Amino acid sequence: MPLLINYKETQSAKEKYLKMGITSDIEIWLTIHGWKIRKLGLELDGKPLAELIRLDEKLLVVINEEEKKMLVLNDVECSDF
């Protein structure tokens, strides 16, 4: 079953991270959850592909910037996330 990550952040989270210079919802989500992002310069159905990296974990995702969601293409268990 595909995993869909909704990275739209609340106004209170935005206010907190704006003070730190972090402005976009995706940057806030990455910071909160300890992920780094590496954009791959590729697209799938017109949407950018990226790799999320955290310690020894890597997730390949398609970013839907309009809906503020990421579709994880890896086969992962929700408990692993």
DSSP file (Angstrom, degrees, kcal/mol; ACC not computed):
  #  RESIDUE AA STRUCTURE BP1 BP2  ACC     N-H-->O    O-->H-N    N-H-->O    O-->H-N    TCO  KAPPA ALPHA  PHI   PSI    X-CA   Y-CA   Z-CA
    1    1 A M              0   0    0      0, 0.0    75,-0.3     0, 0.0     2,-0.0   0.000 360.0 360.0 360.0 128.3    0.0    0.0    0.0
    2    2 A P        -     0   0    0      0, 0.0     2,-0.5     0, 0.0    71,-0.1  -0.326 360.0-132.9 -66.6 146.8    1.5    3.4   -1.0
    3    3 A L  E     -A   72   0A   0     69,-0.7    69,-3.0    71,-0.3     2,-0.5  -0.880  17.2-162.5-101.8 129.5    2.3    5.8    1.8
    4    4 A L  E     -A   71   0A   0     -2,-0.5     2,-0.6    67,-0.2    67,-0.2  -0.960   3.5-156.9-115.2 123.7    1.2    9.4    1.3
    5    5 A I  E     -A   70   0A   0     65,-3.3    65,-2.7    -2,-0.5     2,-0.7  -0.889   2.9-155.2-103.6 122.5    2.8   12.1    3.4
    6    6 A N  E     +A   69   0A   0     -2,-0.6    63,-0.2    63,-0.2    62,-0.1  -0.869  14.5 178.0 -94.7 114.0    0.8   15.3    3.9
    7    7 A Y        +     0   0    0     61,-1.9     2,-0.4    -2,-0.7    22,-0.3   0.253  32.8 127.9-104.7  14.2    3.3   18.0    4.7
    8    8 A K        -     0   0    0     60,-0.6     2,-0.2    59,-0.2    -2,-0.1  -0.578  50.2-148.0 -70.6 124.0    1.0   21.0    5.0
    9    9 A E        -     0   0    0     -2,-0.4    16,-0.1     1,-0.1    -2,-0.1  -0.600  10.2-108.9 -98.9 156.1    1.8   22.6    8.3
   10   10 A T     >  -     0   0    0     -2,-0.2     4,-2.2     1,-0.1     5,-0.1  -0.293  31.5-109.2 -75.1 163.1   -0.4   24.5   10.8
   11   11 A Q  H  > S+     0   0    0      1,-0.2     4,-2.5     2,-0.2     5,-0.2   0.870 118.5  55.2 -62.0 -37.7   -0.2   28.2   11.3
   12   12 A S  H  > S+     0   0    0      1,-0.2     4,-1.8     2,-0.2    -1,-0.2   0.894 108.8  47.4 -65.8 -38.2    1.4   27.7   14.8
   13   13 A A  H  > S+     0   0    0      2,-0.2     4,-2.3     1,-0.2     5,-0.2   0.902 111.3  52.2 -66.6 -40.3    4.2   25.6   13.3
   14   14 A K  H  X S+     0   0    0     -4,-2.2     4,-2.4     1,-0.2    -2,-0.2   0.925 108.1  50.5 -61.5 -44.6    4.8   28.1   10.6
   15   15 A E  H  X S+     0   0    0     -4,-2.5     4,-1.1     1,-0.2    -1,-0.2   0.908 110.7  49.6 -61.0 -42.5    5.1   31.0   13.1
   16   16 A K  H  < S+     0   0    0     -4,-1.8     4,-0.4     1,-0.2     3,-0.3   0.927 116.9  39.7 -62.3 -46.7    7.6   29.0   15.1
   17   17 A Y  H ><>S+     0   0    0     -4,-2.3     5,-2.4     1,-0.2     3,-0.7   0.729 103.4  67.8 -81.6 -22.3    9.8   28.1   12.2
   18   18 A L  H ><5S+     0   0    0     -4,-2.4     3,-1.5     1,-0.2    -1,-0.2   0.878  96.1  57.5 -60.5 -36.5    9.5   31.5   10.4
   19   19 A K  T 3<5S+     0   0    0     -4,-1.1    -1,-0.2     1,-0.3    -2,-0.2   0.767 105.6  50.5 -63.8 -24.8   11.5   32.9   13.3
   20   20 A M  T < 5S-     0   0    0     -3,-0.7    -1,-0.3    -4,-0.4    -2,-0.2   0.393 123.5-105.7 -92.7   1.1   14.2   30.4   12.4
   21   21 A G  T < 5S+     0   0    0     -3,-1.5     2,-0.6     1,-0.3    -3,-0.2   0.561  79.6 131.5  86.6   9.0   14.2   31.5    8.8
   22   22 A I      < +     0   0    0     -5,-2.4    -1,-0.3     1,-0.1    -2,-0.2  -0.860  24.6 166.9 -97.0 119.0   12.4   28.3    7.5
   23   23 A T        +     0   0    0     -2,-0.6     2,-0.2    -3,-0.1    -1,-0.1   0.770  40.5  73.6-110.7 -29.1    9.6   29.5    5.3
   24   24 A S  S  > S-     0   0    0      1,-0.1     4,-2.3    -6,-0.0     5,-0.2  -0.600  73.4-125.1 -96.4 153.9    8.0   26.6    3.3
   25   25 A D  H  > S+     0   0    0      1,-0.2     4,-2.6    -2,-0.2     5,-0.2   0.882 111.6  51.6 -58.1 -40.6    5.8   23.9    4.5
   26   26 A I  H  > S+     0   0    0      1,-0.2     4,-2.5     2,-0.2    -1,-0.2   0.903 109.5  49.2 -68.1 -39.0    8.0   21.2    3.1
   27   27 A E  H  > S+     0   0    0      2,-0.2     4,-2.2     1,-0.2    -1,-0.2   0.896 111.9  49.8 -64.5 -39.3   11.1   22.6    4.8
   28   28 A I  H  X S+     0   0    0     -4,-2.3     4,-2.7     2,-0.2    -2,-0.2   0.939 111.5  47.9 -63.7 -47.2    9.2   22.8    8.1
   29   29 A W  H  X S+     0   0    0     -4,-2.6     4,-2.2   -22,-0.3     6,-0.2   0.925 111.8  50.0 -60.2 -45.4    8.0   19.2    7.8
   30   30 A L  H  X>S+     0   0    0     -4,-2.5     5,-2.2     1,-0.2     4,-0.7   0.907 112.8  47.1 -59.8 -43.0   11.6   18.0    7.0
   31   31 A T  H ><5S+     0   0    0     -4,-2.2     3,-0.7     3,-0.2    -2,-0.2   0.928 111.7  49.5 -65.5 -46.5   13.0   19.9   10.0
   32   32 A I  H 3<5S+     0   0    0     -4,-2.7    -1,-0.2     1,-0.2    -2,-0.2   0.891 118.6  38.8 -59.6 -41.0   10.3   18.6   12.4
   33   33 A H  H 3<5S-     0   0    0     -4,-2.2    -1,-0.2    -5,-0.2    -2,-0.2   0.376 110.8-115.7 -98.0   3.9   10.8   15.0   11.4
   34   34 A G  T <<5 +     0   0    0     -3,-0.7     2,-0.3    -4,-0.7    -3,-0.2   0.771  64.7 140.4  74.2  27.8   14.6   15.0   10.9
   35   35 A W      < -     0   0    0     -5,-2.2     2,-0.3    -6,-0.2    -1,-0.2  -0.741  38.9-152.8-102.5 151.3   14.8   14.4    7.2
   36   36 A K  E     -B   53   0A   0     17,-2.5    17,-2.7    -2,-0.3     2,-0.4  -0.851  17.4-139.9-110.3 155.2   17.1   15.9    4.6
   37   37 A I  E     -B   52   0A   0     -2,-0.3     2,-0.5    15,-0.2    15,-0.2  -0.945  15.2-171.0-122.1 140.9   16.0   16.2    0.9
   38   38 A R  E     -B   51   0A   0     13,-2.3    13,-2.4    -2,-0.4     2,-0.3  -0.938  18.7-146.0-127.8 108.0   17.9   15.6   -2.2
   39   39 A K  E     -B   50   0A   0     -2,-0.5    11,-0.2    11,-0.2    -2,-0.0  -0.572   4.3-154.6 -75.2 135.7   16.0   16.6   -5.4
   40   40 A L  E     -     0   0A   0      9,-2.0    10,-0.1    -2,-0.3    -1,-0.1   0.523  28.1-123.3 -92.8  -7.6   16.9   14.3   -8.2
   41   41 A G  E    S+     0   0A   0      8,-0.5     2,-0.3     1,-0.3     9,-0.1   0.692  77.2 110.5  72.2  16.9   16.2   16.6  -11.2
   42   42 A L  E     -     0   0A   0      7,-0.5     7,-2.6     2,-0.0     2,-0.3  -0.804  53.5-148.6-119.2 162.1   13.7   14.1  -12.6
   43   43 A E  E     -B   48   0A   0     -2,-0.3     2,-0.4     5,-0.3    19,-0.0  -0.959   8.8-160.3-132.3 151.9   10.0   14.1  -12.9
   44   44 A L  E >  S-B   47   0A   0      3,-2.8     3,-1.6    -2,-0.3    -2,-0.0  -0.986  88.2 -14.4-128.3 119.1    7.2   11.6  -12.8
   45   45 A D  T 3  S-     0   0    0     -2,-0.4    -1,-0.1     1,-0.3     0, 0.0   0.857 130.5 -54.6  53.4  38.2    3.9   12.7  -14.4
   46   46 A G  T 3  S+     0   0    0      1,-0.2    -1,-0.3     0, 0.0    -3,-0.0   0.535 116.4 113.6  78.0   6.5    5.2   16.3  -14.3
   47   47 A K  E <  S-B   44   0A   0     -3,-1.6    -3,-2.8    17,-0.1    -1,-0.2  -0.905  72.0-105.2-113.3 140.6    5.9   16.2  -10.6
   48   48 A P  E     -B   43   0A   0      0, 0.0    15,-2.7     0, 0.0     2,-0.4  -0.305  25.5-140.0 -68.3 143.2    9.5   16.3   -9.1
   49   49 A L  E     + C   0  62A   0     -7,-2.6    -9,-2.0    13,-0.2    -8,-0.5  -0.793  28.2 169.8 -96.3 143.7   11.2   13.2   -7.7
   50   50 A A  E     -BC  39  61A   0     11,-2.5    11,-2.9    -2,-0.4     2,-0.5  -0.956  30.0-127.6-147.2 165.3   13.3   13.5   -4.6
   51   51 A E  E     -BC  38  60A   0    -13,-2.4   -13,-2.3    -2,-0.3     2,-0.5  -0.980  16.1-151.6-118.4 126.5   15.0   11.3   -2.1
   52   52 A L  E     -BC  37  59A   0      7,-3.0     7,-2.4    -2,-0.5     2,-0.4  -0.838  17.1-165.6 -94.6 133.8   14.4   11.8    1.7
   53   53 A I  E     +BC  36  58A   0    -17,-2.7   -17,-2.5    -2,-0.5     2,-0.3  -0.978  19.3 161.7-128.0 130.5   17.3   10.8    3.8
   54   54 A R  E >   - C   0  57A   0      3,-2.2     3,-3.1    -2,-0.4     2,-0.1  -0.896  68.3 -53.8-148.3 116.0   17.4   10.2    7.6
   55   55 A L  T 3  S-     0   0    0     -2,-0.3    -1,-0.1     1,-0.3   -20,-0.0  -0.343 124.4 -17.8  50.6-116.7   20.3    8.3    9.2
   56   56 A D  T 3  S+     0   0    0     -2,-0.1     2,-0.4    -3,-0.1    -1,-0.3   0.250 118.0 101.7-100.8  13.9   20.3    5.0    7.2
   57   57 A E  E <   -C   54   0A   0     -3,-3.1    -3,-2.2     2,-0.0     2,-0.4  -0.774  46.1-177.6 -98.5 141.4   16.8    5.4    5.8
   58   58 A K  E     -C   53   0A   0     -2,-0.4     2,-0.4    -5,-0.2    -5,-0.2  -0.992   3.4-171.8-138.0 130.9   16.1    6.6    2.3
   59   59 A L  E     -C   52   0A   0     -7,-2.4    -7,-3.0    -2,-0.4     2,-0.6  -0.982  16.0-145.1-122.0 132.7   12.7    7.2    0.7
   60   60 A L  E     +C   51   0A   0     -2,-0.4    13,-3.5    -9,-0.2    14,-0.7  -0.865  32.4 179.0 -93.7 123.5   12.1    7.9   -2.9
   61   61 A V  E     -CD  50  72A   0    -11,-2.9   -11,-2.5    -2,-0.6     2,-0.5  -0.904  32.4-140.3-130.1 153.8    9.1   10.3   -3.2
   62   62 A V  E     -CD  49  71A   0      9,-2.1     9,-2.4    -2,-0.3     2,-0.6  -0.967  28.6-141.6-107.0 126.8    7.1   12.2   -5.8
   63   63 A I  E     - D   0  70A   0    -15,-2.7     2,-0.9    -2,-0.5     7,-0.2  -0.803  13.1-166.0 -97.7 122.4    6.3   15.7   -4.6
   64   64 A N  E  >> - D   0  69A   0      5,-3.2     5,-1.8    -2,-0.6     4,-1.1  -0.857   8.8-177.9-103.2  95.4    2.9   17.2   -5.3
   65   65 A E  T  45S+     0   0    0     -2,-0.9    -1,-0.2     1,-0.2   -39,-0.0   0.777  76.4  57.6 -69.1 -27.4    3.5   20.8   -4.5
   66   66 A E  T  45S+     0   0    0      1,-0.2    -1,-0.2    -3,-0.1    -2,-0.0   0.920 118.2  30.5 -69.0 -43.4   -0.1   21.9   -5.3
   67   67 A E  T  45S-     0   0    0      2,-0.1    -2,-0.2    -3,-0.1    -1,-0.2   0.494 105.7-125.7 -92.9  -4.9   -1.7   19.5   -2.7
   68   68 A K  T  <5 +     0   0    0     -4,-1.1   -61,-1.9     1,-0.2   -60,-0.6   0.944  67.1 125.8  57.2  52.3    1.4   19.6   -0.4
   69   69 A K  E   < -AD   6  64A   0     -5,-1.8    -5,-3.2   -63,-0.2     2,-0.4  -0.963  49.3-149.6-137.1 153.7    1.8   15.9   -0.4
   70   70 A M  E     -AD   5  63A   0    -65,-2.7   -65,-3.3    -2,-0.3     2,-0.6  -0.994  10.0-148.0-124.5 130.5    4.5   13.4   -1.1
   71   71 A L  E     -AD   4  62A   0     -9,-2.4    -9,-2.1    -2,-0.4     2,-0.5  -0.877  16.7-140.0 -97.0 120.1    3.9    9.9   -2.5
   72   72 A V  E     -AD   3  61A   0    -69,-3.0   -69,-0.7    -2,-0.6   -11,-0.2  -0.692  14.9-170.6 -82.7 125.2    6.5    7.4   -1.2
   73   73 A L        +     0   0    0    -13,-3.5    -1,-0.1    -2,-0.5   -12,-0.1   0.673  58.0  93.3 -90.8 -19.4    7.5    5.0   -3.9
   74   74 A N  S    S-     0   0    0    -14,-0.7     2,-1.0     1,-0.1   -71,-0.3  -0.306  87.0-111.6 -66.9 157.2    9.5    2.6   -1.7
   75   75 A D        +     0   0    0    -73,-0.1     2,-0.3     2,-0.0    -1,-0.1  -0.822  57.4 162.1 -89.2 100.6    7.8   -0.4   -0.2
   76   76 A V        -     0   0    0     -2,-1.0     2,-0.4   -75,-0.3    -4,-0.0  -0.875  39.8-125.9-124.3 154.0    7.7    0.6    3.5
   77   77 A E    >>  -     0   0    0     -2,-0.3     3,-1.2     1,-0.1     4,-0.9  -0.770  23.3-128.3 -91.4 142.3    5.8   -0.4    6.6
   78   78 A C  G >4 S+     0   0    0     -2,-0.4     3,-0.6     1,-0.3    -1,-0.1   0.839 110.4  59.8 -59.9 -32.3    4.1    2.3    8.4
   79   79 A S  G 34 S+     0   0    0      1,-0.2    -1,-0.3     2,-0.2    -3,-0.0   0.775  99.9  56.9 -68.0 -24.9    5.8    1.2   11.6
   80   80 A D  G <4        0   0    0     -3,-1.2    -1,-0.2     1,-0.2    -2,-0.2   0.769 360.0 360.0 -72.9 -26.0    9.2    1.8   10.0
   81   81 A F    <<        0   0    0     -4,-0.9    -1,-0.2    -3,-0.6    -2,-0.2   0.461 360.0 360.0 -82.6 360.0    8.2    5.4    9.3
